[in-house]
């Protein structure tokens, strides 16, 4: 248990530093950075043209995936957004396309309306505070994405792609056994294939 507690403490310290790094990157060129994400697309990941992609509505100083999602929609990819089902529960996903109405949920995050059909993504775009080359990510501490990715991976193959500014990369993200690794991270400078040494 002491090991888990030390990781929790290390994550808390990294979270504070990561927020500062992300804030600086956001202030520098948030809109241009989001455009560069979209320009890269997801061709690097070799996904099927009919793959359903889950995005997210950025909050605070997160880099926005909306231009990328618009590009994916125009290429014919079905899209969806996550919906919080409750504390300690995995996210659920509802169909969404750019321009669809959303409703503000926890933390003001725009979620699809309850009338939107539930779907299961094949590809997940994942927000984060920090990431490393092995694919470990630092989130906000709620565990929503780790629980969700674990559940989906138990049901079918799912590709996970972190979305971040280049400045959010760190040497190493502290982790425990239940932390889920990302397959890729896409930053404005391009994609990174995450691999264990």
Secondary structure, 3 states (H helix, E strand, C coil): CHHHHHHHHHHHHHHHHHHHHHHHHHHHHHHHHHHHHHHHCCHHHCCCCCCCEEECCCCCCCCCCHHHHHHHHHCCCCEEEEECCCCCCCCEEEECCCCCCEEECHHHCEEECCCCCEECCCEEEECCCEECCCCCEECCCCCHHHHHHHHHHHHCCCEEEEECCHHHECCCCCCCCCCCCCCEEEECCEEEECCCC
